Amino acid sequence: MGYVDAYYEFSARPKITEACDVILSNCYPFWEGCHIDYSLPYMKDMYHQAKDAGAGKKVIITETGWPSEGGGFEGSLASEENFLRYFINAQQWCEKDNIEMFYFSSFDESWKNG
């Protein structure tokens, strides 16, 4: 059994985390205002926070991504270059460290960017 939520919720809700067989974590450095230069270390930290809360349970990154359009949020900026950089960095890290990840989304959805 698993539960999907933001990475920090697994340490905030230990009873739910304890009941899980697998931790299903959403990690979005963009929506926390992270500059693209620090996005990979930030996502690694998000992952490890969920992993620590899970106390050895498998962690799957169920959502992550970086928008290619739509402006910015605090220190983050949506752009095609940043989208591609984040995508490549995330893929390489997950392959190297054998981490399961679902990238969201592979294309811009028209209702999200107006």
Secondary structure, DSSP 8 states (H G I E B T S, - for coil): -EEEEETTHHHH-HHHHHH-SEEEEE--SGGGT--GGGHHHHHHHHHHHHHHHHTT-EEEEEEE---SSS-EETTEE--HHHHHHHHHHHHHHHHHHT--EEES-SS--HHHH-
